[in-house]
């Protein structure tokens, strides 16, 4: 598997995880009655950003092993 294919697979996985998190957050906000645009935007932003933490920590671990 080439690096390009691995990178593309990682991007697709990241997008999939982010979309699932967004859908779950939207559903939770609907059931909780959260109607504040600020809280909605904060929730959606965090859903898109938290996988970055996982990627960074995984990358650091791979670099440390090498």
Helices and strands as residue ranges (DSSP letters): H 3-32, H 37-65
